[in-house]
């Protein structure tokens, strides 16, 4: 069984910074892509940023230039450095791992974390 555990959320003032972390645990052999998906109140979950094992990244237009995603493949951990935060960044940020292969399966699967709250407010 694969588990994703997020940390690093909290309350921050506009213009502030936060760093989110998400660690995947279990009998993991490889993870193709990891990412962050914010879900604002009353809205659908949407793409924030993703990164492949090879380091290719993809960002939503709304976060380009402010958010940086990175990954430690040895630790199966993904990070999201957020700067110049805006009130509209307020959301629950969910970690996703897709294309996950474990020692127990040859079929890649996707997993979600429980989410971490980010609130940007003065």
N, C-alpha and C positions, 0 to 999 in steps of 0.2 A: 504494500500500500504506500502510495506517495502522498506526502503532506507538504503544503506550502504555508509558511509562517511569515507574515509581514510584521514589520515594526517601523517606528520612526514618525508616525503621524502625530498630529497635535494641533494646537492653536497658535497661529502666527499672525503678525500684523501685515497689512499690505506693504509690499516691497521686501518682505523678509524671505528667509530661505529655510528649506527643510530637506532632509535626506531620508528617503525610504529604502528599506532593505527587505528582501524576500529570499528566504532560504528554503530550498527543496530538500526533503529528506526521504529516505527509503532506499530500496535496492536498485538505484538508478544506474543505468549504463550510459545513457546519453539523453540530452534534451536538445531538440532542434532550435526552438525559439522560445524566449521568455519575454514577458512584457507587462506593462501596467495599463489598466483600464479604469478610468475614473467614472463614477456614477453620481451625478449631481442629484439633489432632491427633486423628485418628480420627473426625472429624465431617464433615458435608457443608458445602459453602460456603453461607453464608446472607447475608441482607441486613444491611448495617450502616447505610448512609445513602445517599440519592440526592438529586440536585438537577437540575432542568430548566434549560434556557437562560433561562427567565423568572424563575428564582430560587425556584421551589416546591420545598420539601424534604420528605423522608420519612425517618423514623428507626425503627430497631428499638427496641422497648420497653427492651431491656437497655442501650441507650446514650443514651437521652433524658436531657437535662440534663447530660451529661458530654462528648459529642462534638458538634462543630459542623462541618458541611460547607459549603464555599463554592466559588465558581467564578469564574474569569476567562475570559470568553468570547473576548476578543481574543487570549488566549494558548492557548486550548483546554486549560486546566489546571484541575484540581480539587484541592481541599485537604481534609484532615480534621484538625481540631484536636481532640486527645484530652486530657482532663484527668481527674484522680481515677482513674487507671488501676488496674484490679484484675487479680489473677492470671488470672481467667477471661477477660480480654481477650486473652490470649496466643493468637496465630494468625498465619497468613500472610494479609496483607491484599491482596486483588486489586482492581485498578482496572478499571472497566467503562465503556465508552462505547457507547451504544445509539442507534439512529436516526441513524447517521452517514452523511452524504452527502458524496461527493467530486466532484471535477470529472470523474471518469471513470465515474460511475455515477449513475443516477436511482433506484436501489433502495437504501433505507437498510439498513445492516448494523450488527452488533454486534461489538465487539472487546474483548479482555481483555489486561491487562498480565501480566508474569511473576510478580508478587507481591513483597511486601516483608515480612520477618519482624518481628513485634512480640512481644517477650518481656517479661512483667511478673513480676519475681521479686526477692526480697530476697537 
